[in-house]
Amino acid sequence: MKKHTFTDDSFGLALSFLMFGEFCGLTLDLLAKFLLETYPLSQFIFIRSVFALLIFSCLAPWYGGFESIKSERWQWHLLRAGLSIIAMYGFFYGITKMPLVNTLTLAFVSPLIVTALSSTLLNEKVGWRRWIAVIMGFIGVLIILRPGNGTFSLASLSVLASAFAYALLAITARKLATTESTIAMSVYVLVGPLLASLFFLPENYTPPTSSAWIIFFLAGIASVGVWLGYISAYKKSSPVVLAPFEYIALIGAAIAGYLIWDEIPDQYVILGALIIICSGVFVAYREMDKTTSTRYLRGFRTAGINLLRKKFSKNNYPR
């Protein structure tokens, strides 16, 4: 079985970026669920994407300027733009029809899809134990959906399609890590959904209130944070190793769903979620040897300390 090797600094930075992306992602989910109670899905995606692109334009100088957006690998970016349309529309449609924690639980089958596809698309060996974990994860999905009991719906199918698209986005981010800038990979995945929303916008637009405009803008900021966090993380470490840490967002989703919308997951959702999480954590365990596994928290801490040390050393001018 192929083992991933990484330093404390690289893994710690990757985990830091991932946690930042997770926080922004959960914030975006909460804002989206609130806005989609009043405003059409296409309108939400359009306005949120416009704000996000404007913010990226302001951030461009810190990521190599607008020149860094140029790319000769436009076929890959075109593919990622298409995947982002499926990912965004599928996930946010699910949010409008399902409890938040149910939606996120189904979406978090994505790390297992990454594992299933990594042998073919990333040339990583996936042993029989990890294949069993993948199969168990999908059994967890079936427990949540309970086919034949009326719980399998277009919304749940759209979320699963979104999870598949997100998995491919993670894998393609890893493949493009050596040649493409972070901002290039972030911008193109926003352009796709924005253009797609234009086809539906004329007949699906409700004038936002002043407070709604503020929430739309915050959603745009959160969107930027999601892509910068995730792409920066996957450029620094394998998506298979990082993916299980994404499950932390389920805790926040469960708490927020209960406090804001009085959503209580039933026993099938809880059981399915536990199976999916355990499968994902096992996959990560199989990816790391015993010496590497102890570096998770240590690498996270060490990276932060080293960044501060480098920062202060640059500003420590002789008097």
Buried (B, 14 or more C-beta within 10 A) or exposed (E): EEEBEBEBBBBBBBBBBBBBBBBBBBBBBBBBBBBBEEBBBBBBBBBBBBBBBEBBEEBBEEBBEEEBBEBEEEEBBEBBBBBBBBBBBBBBBBBBBBBBBBBBBBBBBBBBBBBBBBBEBBEBEBEEEBBEBBEBBBEBBEBBBBEEEEBBEEBBBBBBBBBBBBBBBBBBBBBBBEEBBBBBBBBBBBBBBBEBBEEBBEEBBEEBEEEBEEBBBBBBBBBBBBBBBBBBBBBBBBBBBBBBBBBBBBEBBBEBBBEEBEBEBEEBBBBBBEBBBBBBBBBBBBBBEEEBEEBBEEBBEBBBEBBEEEEEEEEEEEE
